[in-house]
Amino acid sequence: MSLLLREFCVYLMFENLQEKLQRAFKNLRGQGTLTPENIQEAMKEIRMALLEADVNFKVVKELIDHIQEKAVGQEVMTALSPAQQVVKIVHDELVEILGRDTAKLRFGTPPTVVLMAGLQGSGKTTTTGKLAAWLKKGGHRPMLVSVDVYRPAARQQLKVVADAIKANIYEGKVEQADTPTVERLAKEARKEAMNTGCDVLIVDTAGRLHIDDDLMSEMQSLKKLLNPQEILFVADAMTGQDAVRSADDFHKKLSITGVVLTKMDGDARGGAALSIRNVTGQPIKFIGIGEKYDALEPFHPDRIVGRILGMGDVMTLIEHAQEKIDSKKAEEFAKKALAGDGFSLEDFRDQLRQVKKLGSLQSIIKMLPSIGPFSGMQKAADKVDDSQLARVEAIINSMTQKERLHHEIINGSRRKRIARGSGTTVQEVNQLLRQYAQMRKMFKDMGKASFGRKLAGMKFPGI
């Protein structure tokens, strides 16, 4: 799953909440001031939207109280309408609930020990691998160890994960015929990490179907033995408030340092994310979206709130573009596109391939604000058919290099040949050539002031 597609999944998680909040804000448009009367209905809708999103009741009450306190009787800023003022207040309060700053992993004297806690089925072992992959990407050298001595397949499962991401793993001493104890495995793994230069030791602990005294006693022993810098509770976001209650129970017994929410791509409500920090007092540090080992992202509260309120997440879009797109090729294309002669179909195909690295067109559009110059694109996002991009590339691939460089030579007979070679119709070839000509003209005419407006009105194949 591509990075932007994963971000789109996060958007989907909050989509219902976003729609309901937008409806509440809409009722305030056209009002000159914020009064108890014109904000009461909006607060009612915001309350219902949050409760339906499975946000903890106490969290909802606290949030609504704070919004009302700040909104009622407050003078509207000159630059903001009453609706925009409430959006700003809600934005600030949601960011406060989620944690104003991105919570980072804490590192100590190597090896830093990260203890992974959680119930069985929460995705703990997979998340252990994802975290190791994320650390490797950041220049660290992690070692994994499973101390689950109860399930025969548990340690083998982590071995499969470690092999897939090419990470170091401690499996125990070969000459030991007996089943090692939890404490012995943990101590040996830490020693092995030190001896082999691994700077982070991630300990995958045993899970249970429910919280019991034996589980907590074992976790407390491991904490005392290893003195971990991080105790991360792995919670299944799809279990909603059950995840919040479990996190709270673990925190009371272990003093967890952070939470990793898994299966965020399957939760359409997002209540766990909006409740867990408020209830436990501990930050969400990572979110897991998708099954692949690179599907782990640091949790950015301000960006999540921006998506909830329809403000988009342009910062993440830019970061992912910088990571995935060849900046030299992009710069060369921009110079050609804005020059008098424009860009060729070959250049256009190269840019299509660059865009495909970012994910689906729909995911890219969803990262843009749903207000302002991009609102037209947001409305069209659900109609985007990414298979059309593949058809466009197939059409260009069926052209000769001369045709790609000099589109004006593509006459009727050439169009028929291109359609046959790409498995498309002459009409689709004609449509691509028309849109290509329109884009060339748009880039030539484009000025900074009109860019957003023209981009919002652009037509892509299949839209």
N, C-alpha and C positions, 0 to 999 in steps of 0.2 A: 504494500500500500504506500503510495507516495506521501511525502510530507504534507502537501496541501490537501490531499484527500483526507488525511487524518484530521487536519484542522477543520475540514468541512464536517467531519463526523462530530466534532465538538460543537459546531454550530447547530447541527441537527439535534443534539442532546438538549439544547435550550430553545429549540425553534418554537414549541408551543408556548413557553413562557414569554418569549419575545413578542409573539403575536398578541397575547393577552395584555401585556404591558403597553404595547403600541396603541391598543384600543383605549386603554385608560388615558393615555396622554392625548389622544385625539380629541377626547371630550373637553379638554382644557383649551384647545386652540380657539382663538378669537376672543378669549377673555382678556380684559385689560389689567386686572389685578388678581392676586391670589387671596381668596377669602375662605372662611370655613365652609361656606355654602358651595362654592364651585370646586372645592377640592375634596369634599366629603365623598362624592360618588367615585372620584378617581381613586381615593384610598380604598374604598370598598372593592373595586375591581383589582387593584394591586394586591390586596390581601387574599382575594379568592385565587388570583393567578399563582401566588406563591404557595398557597395551601394545596392547590391542584398539582403543583409541581413537586409535591411531597417534601416541602421544606418543613422543618421542625416547627411546631406551633409556637414555642417560646421565641424562636428566632424571628418568626413572622411578626409577632406582637411587638417585639423590641424594635424591629425595623420600621414598622408602621408608626409607632410612637415617635421615633426619631424624625421620620419624614414629616409628620404633621407638625411637630415642634419647630422644625426649621422652615417649613413652607408657609404655614398660616400666619398672616400678618406681615410677612416679609416683603419688602419692596422689591419689585421686579427689576432686575438689572436692565439698564438702558438697551444693551445689546441683545437681550433675551426676551422672548415671549413668555407668558406664564407656563405654557407647556414645556418650553425648553428649560425654564427654571426648575420645574419639578423633575425633569429628566436629569438635570445636573445634580440635584439633591439625591435622587434615587441612585444615580451612578456613584456618588461619593459614599453613600451608606453601604451599597453592595460591595464596593471595594474594601471598605472597613471591615465588613463581615468576613470576606474571603482572605483578608490579610493584605495590607497596602503594598508590601514589597514581595518580590519573588523570593521564597525561602530557599536558601542554598544548602547543599550538603556541608556538614562540618567535618573537617579533617584534623587528625592529630598526628602524633609521632608514628611513623610507619611501623607496622601496617595499621591504617585506620580500620576499625572493625565496625561493620554495618550488620546489625541483627535484624533479620526479616521475620516479622511476626504476622499471624493471621490465622483465620479458620480454614479448614480444608475446603478446597473448591474455589477459593478467592483468586487463584492465579498466582500464588506466591512463588512457586518454582520458576514459572515462565518469567515473572517480573524480576526475579533474581538474575536471570540471564539477560533480560533487557537492560537492567541497571549496569551490569558488567559491560555490555556492548556500548552503552552511553559513556561510561567511564573510559573505556578504551579509546573512544572517539575524541575524548578530551585529553588524551595523552597519559592516562594512568595505566597501571599494570595490575589489574585485579586478579584475585584468586577466589574460587568458589569452593564451598564445602557444604555438604548436606549432613545434618546431624539427626536426620529422621531414621532411627534405627528400628522402627516398628513396622514400616511398610517395605517389603523386599524391593519393590520397584522404584521407590522414592529416590534413592541415591543414583540408581541407573538412569532415571529420568533427568536428573541434573547433569549427569555425564553426557547425555545426548545433547542437552542444551549447550553445555560448555564446548563440546566438539563443533557444534554448528556455528558458534560465534568465535571459535578459536581462542578460548580463554583458558587459563590455568585452572585446574581443579585438583583438590586433595581428596583421594578416595580411601585413605587409610593405608597402613603398612601391609604389604603383601604377605609377610610371614605370620601375621596374626590370624590364627585359624578361628578364634572365637569372635563373636559379634562384639564390636567395640561399643563402649558406653558413649553417651552423648558428650560427657565432659572430656573423655579421652580424645575423641575426634576433634573437638573444638581446640583443645590445647595443642595437639599435634599439628593441626592446620595452621594455627597462628605461628608456630615455630617454623613450619615449612615456608610460609609466606615470607617470614623474615630472612630465612636462608636463601631464598630464590629471588629476592629483590622485588617482591610484589608489594605495592604500597597500600592496597586496599584488600581486606578480607571480608567477603560477603557470606554470611552464615544463613543458610536456608534451614529453618527449623521445622519440626513436625507440626502438622495441623490437626485439628479435631473438628468433628461435625458441630460441636458446640463448646462453649467455654466450660472447663471443669478445673477442679483443684490441682489435678496431676499436671495438666498443661501449664497452668500458671506457676506451679512450683518449679517445673523444669525450666521455664523461661527466666524465672528469678535467679535460679542457680547459674544459668548461662550469663546473665547480666553481671552477676557478682564475679564470675570467673574471668570474663573477657573485658569488662569495663568498656563497653562499646561507645563510640562517639555518636552513633546513630542507632535508634531503634525505630524502624519504619514499620508501621502497621499497614498491611496490604488489605484493602477492602474492595469488595465487588460492588460497583456503583449501582448495578441493577437491583440490588437488594434494598435500596432506599434507606429508610430509617433503621432497618436492622443493621446495616453497615455502620450507621452513626452510633447506635447503642453498643455494638461490639467494640468499636474504636474507643468509646468512653470507658467500657469495662477494662480493656487492655491498658488504657492510660492510668486508671486508678491503681492497677496492680503493678505496672511496669514503668510508668512515666515515659511513654513513647515520645519521640522527638519530632515525628512527622508522619504523614499519611501518603500512601500511594493508592489512588483510585483506579481500579482496573475496569475493563469492559465499558468504558465511557461511550463507545460507539453504539452500544445497545440500549442506553438509557435515554428516553426522550424527555425526561422530566428535569433531571438535574438537581433534585432535592438534596441528595447526599452531599454534593459539592458545596451547596449553599448553607448546609447545617453543620458539617463535621468540625470545622475550625471553631465555630461559636460554642459548640457543645463541649469539645475536648480542650479547647484553648491551644491546640497544636496545628501547625500549618499543613496544608496539602502541598507536598513537595514535587510530586510527579503525577502525571495521568497516563494511563495505558490505553491506547486506542488501536485496536487491530491485533492480529495474531503474530505478525512478524517481529523479529527481535529488534528492529529499529523503531518499533511503534511505542516509544516511551518519550514523553516530552516534559520538560520542566513546567510547572504550573504558574502561569502569569495572571494574577488576579485582575489587574486593570484591563488586560486584553480580553479575558473571559467576559467581564462586565460590558466591555465595548460591544462584544458580539451579542450579548443578551439584549442590549438596548438599541441594536440596529446601527451602531456606530462603526461597525466593521472592525477589521484588525489589519490595518495597512502595514503596521510595523512587522508583524510576522510574515506577511506577504513579501515585504522587501527583504527580510532576512533569508527567506527560503529562495528567493530569486537570486540573491547574491551567492548562495551556496550551490545552486543547481545550474545556473545559466553561465555560459562562457561570456564573460564581460567584454573580451576583445571582439568576439563575433557580434555581440549586441551593439557595440559602439560602431563597428564597421557598417552594420545594417542601418543604424540610425543616420549615419552620414550619407549613405546612398539614398535612403528613403526621403531625406529632406533636401537632397540635391536636385538639380534640374531634370536629370534623366531618370530619377527614381530608382526603384529596385527591380530586379528580374524575378521571374518565377522560381529560379533556382535559389535566389536569396530568400524568397518567401517560404519555400520548402524547408530551408535550413532553420528559419525562425519557428516554423510549425514544430519541428523536432525539438527545438529549445523549449517551447511552451509545454510540450507533452511531458518533459522532465518534471514540470511543476505539478502535474496532476490533471484532473479534469477541468474543462472550462467552467463548469458549474461550480466547482470548488473555488476557483480563482474569483469568480464573480461574487460568491458568497462572502469573500473576505473583504469586499469593498463596502463602504457605508450604504445603508438602505435609504439614505436621505441625500439631498443635494444632487449634483450632476450625474451620479451613478444610479439614481433611483429607477430609471428606465431599464437599466441592465439587470437590476435585481428582480424586477417583475418578469423579465424574460428568462431568468436563470433556470426555472423548472422546465423550460421548453428546449433547453440545450441538449443536443444529441451528439455525444462525443464520437460516435461511429462515423459521423460526417467528416471529422478531421482525417480519419483514416482513408475515407473515400477521396478527399481532396488530395492527400499525399499520393494515393494510387494514381490519380489522374496525372499529376505532375511527373510521377515516375515513368509513366507511359509515353512521355514526350521525349524527343531527342534533345541532346544538350543544346543544339542550335535553337530549337523551339523554346526551350526554357529561358534562353538568353535573349531571344528576339520573338516575343509573343505575337507580334504583328504579322508574322509569316504563317500563322496557324489558320489556314483556310478551311473550307467545308470538308474536303477529302481528308485532310489531316485530323480534323475533329472527329470524324467517323473512326479513323484508325485508333486515335487516342481512347475513344469511348470503348472500342472493342478490347483494346489491350488492358484497360483498367477495370473492365467488368461494369461499366456505368453506361449512362445514356448520353447522346449528343447534347440533350437539354442540360444535363448536369455539367458537361464540359463548358457549354455556353455560359451557364450561371457562374461557374468559377472564374472564367475569363472576364465577365462583366464586373464581378465583385473585386477581382484583382485590379482592374482598371480604376474602379471607384476608390480603392485604397491608395493606389499610387497618387491619384489626384488629391485625395484628402491629406496625405502626408506633405505633398508639395504646398498646399494652401494653408497648412496648419500653422497657427500661431499659439503662443502660450495662453492667451485669454480664451481662445475658443476650443482648446484641446478637450477639456472635460465634457463640454456640450456635444462635440462631434463624436467623442468616444462613446458617450451614452447612446447615441443614435446609430452606432455601427451595426451592420447586419452580418452575422456569421452564417456559414452554410448550416442549414438545419434549424435555424431560429425563425 
